Amino acid sequence: MKLGISSYSLYQAMQDGRMTIEEAIEWMAGIGASHIEIVPGLGFDFDTHPELEEKIKAKAKAVGMEISNVAVGANFITDTEEEYEAEIARVIREVDRTHRLGAKLMRHDVASREDTSILRFNEDLDRIAAACRRIADHAAQYGIVTSVENHGYYVQASDRVQALIHAVDRPNYKTTLDVGNFVCVDENPVTAVKSNLPFASMIHIKDFYVRPSYRNPGAGWFQSAGGNHLRGAIAGHGDLDLPEIIRGIKNSGYDGFLSIEYEGMEDCLSGTKIAFDNVNRMWNEA
């Protein structure tokens, strides 16, 4: 197992000017992270600062960290065929960037809709899968594994993620498995993680506070698909059974990347550090 941190965890510190992405990498290495997951657009931007590609790569090498994964947005639900092709072409360019950064994993989103019904999902599945297949085929020349993450409500439940993976039908197309995100569609995370582990290219470790729909805690919370109330928590502080989830991951024989993804209300530096230490401890105790 290789425990690291998503740059998303520190985007608030980068956004408010407390640190640059290079300083974030150095900070992560200082607390013991073995890898960084790159999430552009949150705290730094490759489009306006293309020089960051080489700077990030050089800094990670200097501090002895791997670049594990690159995570980008995408939506293949478009109004026109031209927009569909343009979106595929854009994501393919992100695959090329991932190769330049030296990472062998890339997560890209696939679809978003207001209507998140299973009927609509089944209608969209072939078109989404066709786009993902073309991107995975492009990535194969670099030895890159592309993946879908279980987030965004529409393609979030464990069975929908598996349906897409099987429809794409490529050995280098898998899932970035976020252990916390299943509660956003009111799915038991222990069961869902166990179900999707065989398809995981990498794993995000996240925690949530969870309150039932009839107990509205007020500001700072958002609602699950079924109306329950959720708020990001420091890993190990929330309501998810993270020790059992991590025990299941370890017992499965998974030996890839684990990435802390912190999105709580506490300061991102302290929250990420506590989360990192908690997950390290839970893994050793599992």
C-alpha positions as CSV (number, residue, x, y, z in Angstrom):
1,M,0.0,0.0,0.0
2,K,1.2,3.5,-0.9
3,L,-0.4,6.2,1.2
4,G,-0.5,9.7,-0.3
5,I,-2.6,12.8,-0.7
6,S,-4.8,14.4,-3.3
7,S,-3.9,18.0,-4.1
8,Y,-7.7,18.6,-3.8
9,S,-7.2,18.2,0.0
10,L,-5.1,21.4,0.1
11,Y,-6.9,23.5,-2.6
12,Q,-8.1,26.0,0.0
13,A,-4.6,26.8,1.1
14,M,-3.5,27.2,-2.5
15,Q,-6.5,29.2,-3.4
16,D,-6.1,31.7,-0.6
17,G,-2.4,32.1,-1.4
18,R,-0.9,30.3,1.6
19,M,1.0,27.9,-0.6
20,T,1.7,27.0,-4.2
21,I,1.3,23.5,-5.6
22,E,5.0,23.1,-5.4
23,E,4.9,24.0,-1.7
24,A,2.0,21.7,-1.2
25,I,4.0,18.8,-2.6
26,E,6.8,19.6,-0.2
27,W,4.4,19.8,2.7
28,M,2.9,16.4,1.8
29,A,6.3,14.8,1.6
30,G,7.1,16.3,5.0
31,I,4.3,14.5,6.7
32,G,5.3,11.2,5.1
33,A,3.1,11.0,1.9
34,S,4.6,8.7,-0.7
35,H,2.6,10.1,-3.6
36,I,0.5,13.0,-4.8
37,E,-2.7,12.9,-6.8
38,I,-3.0,15.9,-9.1
39,V,-6.4,17.6,-9.5
40,P,-5.9,20.6,-11.7
41,G,-8.3,23.5,-11.7
42,L,-8.5,23.6,-7.9
43,G,-5.7,25.9,-6.5
44,F,-3.7,25.8,-9.7
45,D,-4.3,25.7,-13.5
46,F,-2.4,24.1,-16.3
47,D,-4.2,25.9,-19.0
48,T,-3.0,29.4,-17.9
49,H,0.3,28.1,-16.4
50,P,1.5,25.2,-18.6
51,E,5.0,25.5,-17.0
52,L,3.5,23.9,-13.9
53,E,3.7,20.5,-15.6
54,E,7.5,20.5,-15.5
55,K,7.6,22.3,-12.1
56,I,5.3,19.7,-10.5
57,K,7.2,16.8,-12.0
58,A,10.5,18.2,-10.8
59,K,9.3,19.0,-7.3
60,A,7.8,15.5,-6.8
61,K,11.1,13.9,-8.0
62,A,13.1,16.2,-5.7
63,V,11.2,15.2,-2.6
64,G,10.9,11.5,-3.6
65,M,7.2,11.4,-4.2
66,E,5.4,9.6,-7.1
67,I,2.7,11.3,-9.1
68,S,0.0,8.6,-8.8
69,N,-3.0,9.9,-10.6
70,V,-4.4,12.9,-12.5
71,A,-8.1,13.6,-12.0
72,V,-10.1,15.8,-14.4
73,G,-13.7,16.7,-15.1
74,A,-15.7,15.6,-18.1
75,N,-19.3,15.2,-19.3
76,F,-20.2,13.2,-22.4
77,I,-23.8,14.2,-22.2
78,T,-23.9,16.9,-24.8
79,D,-26.4,18.7,-27.0
80,T,-24.6,18.1,-30.3
81,E,-22.3,15.5,-31.9
82,E,-19.7,18.3,-32.3
83,E,-19.7,19.0,-28.6
84,Y,-19.4,15.2,-27.9
85,E,-16.4,14.9,-30.1
86,A,-14.8,18.0,-28.7
87,E,-15.2,16.7,-25.1
88,I,-13.6,13.4,-26.0
89,A,-10.7,15.3,-27.7
90,R,-10.2,17.5,-24.7
91,V,-10.0,14.5,-22.3
92,I,-7.6,12.7,-24.7
93,R,-5.3,15.8,-24.4
94,E,-5.5,15.3,-20.6
95,V,-4.3,11.7,-21.1
96,D,-1.3,13.2,-23.0
97,R,-0.7,15.5,-20.1
98,T,-0.9,12.6,-17.6
99,H,1.8,10.9,-19.7
100,R,4.0,14.0,-19.6
101,L,3.7,14.1,-15.8
102,G,4.8,10.5,-15.6
103,A,1.6,9.2,-14.0
104,K,0.1,5.8,-15.0
105,L,-3.4,6.5,-13.7
106,M,-6.0,9.1,-14.8
107,R,-9.5,9.6,-13.6
108,H,-12.0,11.4,-15.7
109,D,-15.6,12.2,-15.1
110,V,-18.1,10.8,-17.5
111,A,-21.6,12.3,-17.1
112,S,-23.9,14.6,-15.2
113,R,-27.6,15.0,-15.3
114,E,-30.4,16.5,-13.2
115,D,-32.4,13.4,-14.0
116,T,-30.4,10.7,-12.3
117,S,-32.9,7.9,-12.8
118,I,-31.8,4.4,-13.7
119,L,-34.0,4.7,-16.8
120,R,-32.0,7.7,-18.0
121,F,-28.7,6.0,-17.0
122,N,-29.5,3.0,-19.1
123,E,-30.4,5.2,-22.1
124,D,-27.0,7.0,-21.8
125,L,-24.8,4.1,-21.0
126,D,-23.7,3.1,-24.5
127,R,-22.8,6.7,-25.5
128,I,-20.9,7.2,-22.3
129,A,-19.1,3.9,-22.7
130,A,-18.1,4.6,-26.3
131,A,-16.4,7.9,-25.2
132,C,-14.6,6.1,-22.3
133,R,-13.5,3.3,-24.6
134,R,-11.9,5.7,-27.1
135,I,-10.0,7.5,-24.3
136,A,-8.9,4.2,-22.7
137,D,-7.6,3.0,-26.1
138,H,-5.6,6.2,-26.5
139,A,-4.2,5.8,-23.0
140,A,-3.2,2.2,-23.6
141,Q,-0.2,3.3,-25.8
142,Y,1.3,5.0,-22.7
143,G,0.5,2.1,-20.3
144,I,-2.0,4.4,-18.6
145,V,-5.1,3.1,-16.8
146,T,-8.1,5.4,-17.1
147,S,-11.0,5.3,-14.6
148,V,-14.4,6.5,-13.5
149,E,-14.9,7.7,-9.9
150,N,-18.1,7.0,-8.0
151,H,-19.3,10.6,-7.6
152,G,-21.7,13.2,-9.0
153,Y,-24.9,11.3,-8.2
154,Y,-25.5,10.0,-11.7
155,V,-22.7,7.4,-12.0
156,Q,-22.1,7.0,-8.3
157,A,-23.8,3.8,-7.1
158,S,-21.6,0.7,-7.1
159,D,-23.7,-1.2,-9.7
160,R,-23.7,1.8,-12.1
161,V,-19.9,2.0,-11.9
162,Q,-19.6,-1.7,-12.6
163,A,-22.1,-1.4,-15.5
164,L,-20.0,1.2,-17.1
165,I,-16.7,-0.7,-16.6
166,H,-18.2,-3.8,-18.2
167,A,-19.7,-1.7,-21.1
168,V,-16.3,-0.1,-21.8
169,D,-14.7,-3.6,-21.7
170,R,-11.1,-2.5,-21.7
171,P,-8.4,-3.9,-19.4
172,N,-7.1,-0.4,-18.7
173,Y,-10.5,1.0,-17.7
174,K,-11.3,0.7,-14.0
175,T,-12.6,2.7,-11.1
176,T,-11.1,5.3,-8.8
177,L,-12.8,3.9,-5.7
178,D,-13.9,6.6,-3.3
179,V,-14.8,4.9,0.0
180,G,-16.9,7.8,1.2
181,N,-18.9,8.8,-1.8
182,F,-21.3,5.9,-1.7
183,V,-23.2,7.6,1.1
184,C,-24.1,10.4,-1.4
185,V,-26.5,7.9,-3.0
186,D,-27.4,6.3,0.3
187,E,-25.4,3.1,-0.2
188,N,-23.7,1.2,2.6
189,P,-20.0,2.1,2.0
190,V,-18.7,-1.1,3.6
191,T,-20.7,-3.2,1.3
192,A,-20.2,-1.0,-1.8
193,V,-16.4,-0.8,-1.3
194,K,-16.2,-4.6,-1.0
195,S,-18.2,-5.0,-4.2
196,N,-16.1,-2.6,-6.3
197,L,-12.6,-3.4,-4.9
198,P,-11.9,-5.9,-7.7
199,F,-12.2,-3.1,-10.2
200,A,-10.2,-0.4,-8.4
201,S,-7.2,1.2,-10.0
202,M,-6.7,3.5,-7.0
203,I,-8.6,4.3,-3.8
204,H,-9.7,7.6,-2.2
205,I,-10.0,7.7,1.6
206,K,-12.7,10.1,2.7
207,D,-15.1,10.4,5.6
208,F,-18.5,12.0,6.2
209,Y,-20.8,13.0,9.0
210,V,-24.2,11.6,8.2
211,R,-27.5,12.8,9.6
212,P,-31.0,11.5,8.6
213,S,-33.3,13.6,6.4
214,Y,-35.5,14.6,9.3
215,R,-32.6,16.2,11.3
216,N,-31.4,19.2,9.3
217,P,-28.1,20.4,10.9
218,G,-28.2,23.7,9.0
219,A,-25.4,25.5,7.1
220,G,-22.4,23.6,5.8
221,W,-24.2,20.4,5.0
222,F,-25.5,19.0,1.7
223,Q,-28.0,16.3,0.9
224,S,-27.7,12.8,-0.4
225,A,-29.8,11.5,-3.3
226,G,-32.3,10.3,-0.7
227,G,-32.4,13.5,1.3
228,N,-30.0,12.6,4.2
229,H,-27.6,15.3,5.4
230,L,-23.8,15.0,4.8
231,R,-20.7,17.0,5.7
232,G,-17.1,16.2,4.9
233,A,-15.1,15.0,7.9
234,I,-11.5,14.3,8.8
235,A,-10.9,10.6,8.0
236,G,-11.5,8.7,11.3
237,H,-13.7,11.5,12.8
238,G,-16.9,10.9,10.8
239,D,-19.7,8.4,10.8
240,L,-18.3,6.0,8.3
241,D,-16.9,2.7,9.6
242,L,-13.4,3.5,8.2
243,P,-11.6,0.8,10.2
244,E,-13.8,-1.9,8.7
245,I,-13.5,-0.4,5.2
246,I,-9.7,-0.2,5.5
247,R,-9.6,-3.8,7.0
248,G,-11.5,-5.0,3.9
249,I,-9.2,-3.2,1.5
250,K,-6.1,-4.6,3.3
251,N,-7.5,-8.2,3.5
252,S,-8.4,-8.0,-0.3
253,G,-4.7,-7.9,-1.1
254,Y,-4.9,-4.4,-2.6
255,D,-1.4,-3.0,-2.7
256,G,-1.9,0.1,-4.8
257,F,-2.3,3.8,-4.1
258,L,-4.5,5.1,-1.2
259,S,-5.1,8.9,-1.5
260,I,-6.4,11.1,1.3
261,E,-9.2,13.3,0.0
262,Y,-10.1,15.8,2.7
263,E,-13.0,18.2,2.3
264,G,-14.1,19.0,5.9
265,M,-14.7,22.4,7.5
266,E,-11.5,22.4,9.6
267,D,-8.4,24.1,8.2
268,C,-7.2,22.0,5.3
269,L,-3.6,21.6,6.5
270,S,-4.5,20.3,10.0
271,G,-7.4,18.3,8.7
272,T,-5.3,16.6,6.0
273,K,-2.5,15.8,8.5
274,I,-4.8,14.3,11.1
275,A,-6.6,12.3,8.3
276,F,-3.2,11.0,7.0
277,D,-2.1,9.9,10.4
278,N,-5.4,8.3,11.2
279,V,-5.5,6.2,8.0
280,N,-1.9,5.2,8.5
281,R,-2.7,4.0,12.0
282,M,-5.9,2.2,10.9
283,W,-4.0,0.4,8.1
284,N,-1.4,-0.8,10.6
285,E,-4.1,-2.0,13.0
286,A,-6.2,-3.7,10.4
